[in-house]
Amino acid sequence: MGLLSGVRVLDLTNVLAGPFAGYQLAQLGADVIKVETPQGGDLARQLGADPELNRRHMGVSFLAQNAGKRSITLNLKSPKGVAAFKRLVATADVVIENFRPGVMDRLGLGPAVLMAAKPDLIYCAISGFGQDGPLRDNPAYDQIIQGLSGVMSVTGDADSAPLRVGYPVADTMGGITAAFAVAAALVQRGRTGKGEVIDVSMLESTLVAMGWAVSNWLIAGVAPRPMGNENMTAAPSGTFRTGDGLLNIAANKQEQFVTLCRLIGRDDLAADPRFSEREERKRHRAALTAEIEAALADRPAAEWSPLLNRHGVPAGEVLSVPAVLEHPQLVERGLLQRFETVPGVDRPVRVVRSGFRLASGDPAPSGPPPALGADTGSILAELGYSASEIDALRGEGAL
């Protein structure tokens, strides 16, 4: 029994932002039903690093965000498909979609229509720019949003920026924002019985997540600039070369800097007028980095990290994705969930679970990602359709 047990979510979304939102809700116990087109379903089914899985419409990009969901195929351009969808909405608590603004209205399935029949429905629309404004009709992909939001302008260093963040951060922020908004709307509905219409903008979600990069300009009038692996707020705070591997150090406090100097055998640095005070260290950042890296060359990053942390100096190795997924910290906390059997997939599948744990039971998907339309018959039967009616819908192209 998850926190959202008993909540039914209709997930009409594609690729990442919307499916990621639905995945978070599914892990909390919601009954998330993917409503997919009969002609291929979610585009993510054809995306990922394994061409054979893409051909089977079980691409890695789909597997990553859709465990714990059920799949029904409905043709929303068919009158009988629309009728079946409306019947499904009558049983639902939440509808999530990430079409361009206006698409659901043109299908006759916009929030005004659905909420007229079900006033307590929570309708969440995720789009690149929001449901209004001069850019509302523009197509939006993660890279487009990264560029427009300023993310690329502060990523990299003076030579490499603007640079794209190495994962779809704008899509991810849009999805997590949508999941948060839906959860809040469910709380409100529990108090008032009223539904809600949620308008999530990937552009705005990304800007909100940029934190100091935005507030330093808004409040202090200081425009952010790309600083590579350095932290603008302090020094030494960034990435340092060691005898083997890279090490991130964040000695942001004076006592942390003094301790760092002692541990690397360079107490003299703490007394050097170029480095003795916080602002002086920032002004002489390059010289300080050179001195620290010369001292760190005596040991590998894997030895420096535990030593520094043991004495209160924040530090961590710079790891690859495969390396961090095998780290004892993540293994002990069970971040990954393994499915031995997944329909349409010829191997076990591991997925990343939620980024938090609960005393009442950790969030986790209840089952593997579904094959396209795998649950169409059972879901329609739940709605009262007979076997012959389901066959007729299939024959008419509604499913």
C-alpha positions in Angstrom: 0.0 0.0 0.0 1.8 3.1 -1.2 1.0 6.7 -0.3 -1.1 7.1 -3.5 -2.8 3.7 -3.3 -6.3 4.0 -4.7 -5.4 6.9 -7.0 -5.8 6.3 -10.7 -3.7 8.3 -13.2 -4.2 8.3 -16.9 -0.8 8.9 -18.6 -1.2 10.1 -22.2 2.4 11.3 -22.4 5.3 10.5 -24.6 9.1 10.2 -24.3 10.4 11.7 -21.0 8.9 14.6 -19.1 5.4 13.2 -18.8 6.4 9.5 -18.4 8.9 10.5 -15.7 6.0 12.3 -13.8 3.8 9.2 -14.1 6.6 6.9 -13.1 7.1 8.8 -9.8 3.4 8.5 -9.1 3.3 4.8 -10.0 6.2 4.1 -7.5 4.0 5.7 -4.8 1.3 3.2 -5.4 -0.9 5.0 -8.0 -2.6 2.9 -10.7 -1.0 4.6 -13.7 -2.5 3.6 -17.0 -0.6 4.6 -20.1 -3.1 5.5 -22.8 -1.2 5.0 -26.0 -1.9 5.2 -29.8 -2.4 1.8 -31.4 0.2 2.8 -34.1 3.4 2.4 -32.1 2.4 3.9 -28.7 4.8 6.1 -26.7 7.7 7.2 -29.1 10.2 6.2 -26.3 9.4 2.6 -27.2 11.5 3.2 -30.3 14.3 5.1 -28.5 17.5 3.9 -26.7 20.9 2.4 -27.2 19.7 -1.1 -28.2 18.3 -1.2 -31.8 16.7 -4.6 -31.3 14.7 -3.4 -28.3 13.6 -0.3 -30.3 12.4 -2.6 -33.1 10.3 -4.5 -30.6 8.8 -1.3 -29.3 10.4 -1.9 -25.9 13.3 0.6 -26.2 15.5 1.4 -23.2 14.2 4.9 -23.0 10.7 3.5 -22.5 11.8 0.8 -20.0 13.5 3.4 -17.8 10.4 5.4 -17.1 7.4 3.1 -17.3 7.7 0.3 -14.8 4.7 -0.3 -12.7 2.3 1.1 -15.3 -0.4 -0.6 -17.3 -0.9 0.0 -21.1 -4.1 0.5 -23.1 -4.2 1.4 -26.7 -7.0 3.8 -27.8 -7.5 5.7 -31.0 -8.6 9.1 -29.8 -9.4 10.1 -33.4 -12.1 7.4 -33.4 -15.5 8.3 -31.9 -15.7 4.9 -30.2 -12.1 5.3 -29.0 -13.0 8.7 -27.5 -16.1 7.2 -25.9 -14.0 4.5 -24.3 -11.5 7.1 -23.0 -14.3 9.2 -21.5 -15.5 6.1 -19.7 -12.0 5.5 -18.4 -11.7 9.2 -17.3 -14.9 8.7 -15.2 -12.9 6.2 -13.1 -9.8 8.3 -12.9 -8.4 10.9 -10.5 -5.7 12.4 -12.7 -5.0 12.9 -16.4 -1.5 13.8 -17.5 -0.7 14.8 -21.1 2.2 16.5 -22.9 0.7 17.3 -26.2 1.2 20.8 -27.7 -1.3 23.3 -26.3 -4.7 22.9 -27.9 -4.3 19.3 -29.2 -6.6 17.9 -26.5 -9.2 20.6 -27.1 -9.2 19.8 -30.8 -9.9 16.1 -29.9 -12.8 17.2 -27.7 -11.0 16.1 -24.6 -9.6 19.3 -23.1 -9.9 20.1 -19.4 -13.2 22.0 -19.8 -14.9 19.0 -21.4 -13.5 16.4 -19.0 -14.0 18.4 -15.9 -17.6 19.3 -16.8 -18.3 15.5 -16.6 -16.0 15.0 -13.6 -15.5 18.2 -11.6 -13.0 16.6 -9.1 -10.6 15.6 -11.9 -7.0 16.8 -11.7 -5.8 17.6 -15.2 -2.1 18.2 -15.7 -0.7 19.5 -19.0 3.0 19.5 -19.5 4.5 21.5 -22.4 7.7 23.2 -23.4 6.5 26.8 -22.7 3.1 26.6 -21.0 -0.4 26.9 -22.3 -0.1 30.6 -23.2 2.5 33.1 -24.2 4.2 33.8 -27.6 6.1 30.5 -27.7 3.2 28.2 -26.7 2.9 26.6 -30.1 6.6 26.0 -30.6 7.8 22.4 -30.5 10.0 21.8 -27.4 12.7 19.3 -26.9 15.1 19.1 -24.0 18.0 20.7 -25.9 15.8 23.6 -27.1 14.8 24.3 -23.5 18.4 24.0 -22.2 19.5 26.7 -24.7 16.6 29.1 -24.1 16.7 28.7 -20.3 20.3 29.8 -19.9 21.4 26.3 -18.7 23.8 25.9 -21.6 25.2 29.4 -21.0 26.5 28.5 -17.6 27.6 24.9 -18.4 31.2 24.3 -19.4 34.1 26.8 -19.0 35.2 29.9 -20.9 36.4 27.8 -23.8 33.6 25.2 -24.1 30.4 27.1 -23.1 27.7 27.2 -24.1 27.5 23.4 -23.5 24.6 21.1 -23.2 24.2 19.3 -19.8 24.9 15.6 -20.4 21.5 14.3 -19.6 18.0 15.7 -20.4 17.8 18.0 -17.3 14.9 20.1 -18.7 12.7 17.1 -19.4 13.5 15.7 -16.0 12.7 18.9 -14.2 9.4 19.3 -16.0 8.5 15.8 -15.0 9.4 16.1 -11.3 7.6 19.5 -11.2 4.4 17.9 -12.7 4.5 15.0 -10.2 4.9 17.5 -7.3 2.0 19.6 -8.6 -0.3 16.6 -9.0 0.5 15.4 -5.5 -0.3 18.8 -4.1 -3.6 19.0 -6.1 -4.5 15.6 -4.7 -4.1 17.0 -1.1 -6.3 20.0 -2.0 -8.9 17.7 -3.5 -8.9 15.7 -0.3 -9.8 18.8 1.7 -12.2 20.5 -0.7 -13.4 17.9 -3.2 -12.4 20.2 -6.1 -10.4 19.3 -9.1 -7.6 21.3 -10.6 -6.0 22.3 -13.9 -2.2 22.3 -13.8 -0.1 24.0 -16.4 3.6 22.9 -16.3 6.1 24.7 -18.4 9.5 22.9 -19.0 11.1 26.3 -19.5 9.9 27.7 -16.2 10.6 24.4 -14.3 14.1 24.5 -15.5 14.7 28.2 -14.6 13.2 27.5 -11.1 15.8 24.7 -10.6 18.7 26.9 -11.6 18.7 28.6 -8.1 21.7 30.8 -7.5 22.4 31.2 -11.2 19.1 33.1 -11.5 19.0 34.8 -8.1 22.5 36.2 -8.3 21.3 38.2 -11.3 17.9 39.1 -10.0 19.0 40.2 -6.6 22.7 41.1 -6.8 22.9 42.1 -10.5 25.7 39.6 -11.2 25.3 37.7 -14.4 26.3 34.0 -14.1 29.2 32.8 -16.2 30.5 29.4 -17.1 33.2 28.3 -14.6 33.6 24.7 -15.6 34.3 22.5 -12.5 34.9 25.5 -10.2 32.3 26.7 -7.7 31.8 30.5 -7.9 30.9 30.8 -4.2 34.2 29.5 -2.7 37.7 28.3 -3.2 39.0 25.7 -3.0 35.8 24.2 -4.3 35.9 22.3 -7.5 37.6 19.4 -9.3 41.2 18.6 -8.6 43.7 16.2 -10.2 45.2 13.6 -7.9 47.8 10.8 -8.3 45.1 8.8 -10.0 41.6 10.1 -10.8 39.8 13.4 -10.3 38.5 14.5 -6.9 35.8 17.0 -6.0 36.6 19.1 -2.9 34.3 21.6 -1.4 36.3 23.3 1.4 33.8 26.2 1.6 34.3 27.0 5.2 37.5 28.5 6.7 37.9 25.6 9.1 37.5 23.1 6.2 40.3 24.9 4.3 42.6 24.9 7.2 42.0 21.2 7.8 42.6 20.5 4.1 45.9 22.2 4.2 47.0 20.1 7.1 45.9 16.9 5.6 47.7 17.4 2.4 50.9 18.5 4.2 50.6 22.2 3.2 49.9 24.1 6.5 51.7 27.0 4.9 48.9 27.6 2.4 46.5 28.6 5.2 49.0 31.3 6.3 49.8 32.6 2.8 48.2 36.1 2.4 46.9 35.0 -1.0 44.8 32.3 0.5 44.3 33.1 4.1 40.9 34.7 3.7 37.9 33.6 1.7 37.7 36.4 -0.9 41.5 36.3 -1.4 41.3 32.6 -2.2 38.6 33.3 -4.8 40.8 36.0 -6.4 43.8 33.6 -6.5 41.9 30.5 -7.4 44.2 29.3 -10.1 47.3 29.6 -8.0 45.7 27.8 -5.1 44.5 25.0 -7.3 48.0 24.4 -8.6 49.4 24.2 -5.1 46.7 21.8 -4.0 47.0 19.5 -7.0 50.8 19.3 -6.5 50.1 17.9 -3.0 47.3 15.6 -4.1 49.6 13.9 -6.6 51.0 11.8 -3.8 47.8 9.6 -3.6 44.9 8.5 -5.7 41.4 10.0 -5.4 40.1 6.8 -3.9 42.4 7.3 -0.9 42.1 11.1 -0.5 38.2 11.0 -0.5 37.8 8.9 2.7 40.6 10.7 4.5 39.2 14.2 3.8 35.7 13.2 4.7 36.8 11.5 7.9 38.2 14.9 9.0 35.1 17.0 7.9 36.3 18.2 4.5 33.6 17.4 1.9 35.2 15.4 -1.0 34.2 12.8 -3.5 35.6 10.9 -6.5 34.4 11.8 -10.0 32.8 8.5 -11.1 31.3 7.2 -14.3 27.7 6.1 -14.4 28.6 2.4 -14.3 30.9 3.0 -11.4 28.4 4.9 -9.2 25.7 2.3 -9.8 28.0 -0.3 -8.3 29.0 1.9 -5.4 28.3 0.2 -2.0 26.3 3.3 -0.9 23.7 2.7 -3.6 23.8 -1.0 -3.4 23.1 -1.0 0.3 20.1 1.4 -0.1 18.6 -0.6 -3.0 18.3 2.2 -5.5 18.0 -0.3 -8.4 15.1 -2.7 -9.0 15.5 -5.8 -11.1 12.8 -7.5 -13.2 13.9 -11.0 -14.2 11.1 -11.2 -16.9 9.8 -8.3 -19.0 7.4 -9.0 -21.9 9.1 -8.4 -25.2 12.6 -8.1 -23.7 15.1 -11.0 -23.9 17.0 -10.2 -20.7 16.5 -9.0 -17.1 15.8 -5.3 -16.7 17.1 -3.0 -14.0 15.5 0.4 -13.4 16.2 3.3 -11.0 13.7 3.6 -8.2 12.6 6.9 -6.5 15.2 9.2 -4.9 13.7 8.9 -1.4 12.7 6.2 1.1 9.8 6.0 3.4 9.4 4.4 6.8 6.1 3.0 5.7 7.6 1.2 2.7 9.9 2.4 0.0 8.5 3.7 -3.3 8.9 1.0 -6.0 7.3 0.1 -9.3 4.8 -2.8 -8.8 5.7 -4.6 -12.0 7.8 -4.3 -15.2 7.2 -1.9 -18.0 4.2 -3.1 -20.1 4.2 -4.2 -23.7 2.1 -1.9 -25.9 -1.6 -2.4 -25.2 -0.9 -5.4 -22.9 -3.7 -4.4 -20.5 -6.3 -3.1 -23.1 -8.6 -6.0 -22.7 -8.5 -6.2 -18.9 -8.9 -2.4 -18.4 -11.9 -2.3 -20.8 -13.4 -5.3 -19.0 -13.0 -3.3 -15.7 -15.1 -0.5 -17.4 -17.9 -3.0 -18.2 -17.1 -3.8 -21.8 -18.0 -7.4 -22.8 -15.6 -9.6 -24.8 -17.7 -9.2 -27.9 -17.7 -5.4 -27.5 -14.0 -5.3 -27.1 -13.6 -7.4 -30.3 -15.9 -5.0 -32.1 -13.8 -2.0 -31.0 -10.7 -3.7 -32.3 -12.4 -4.5 -35.6 -13.4 -0.8 -36.0 -9.9 0.5 -35.3 -10.9 2.1 -31.9 -8.2 0.1 -30.1 
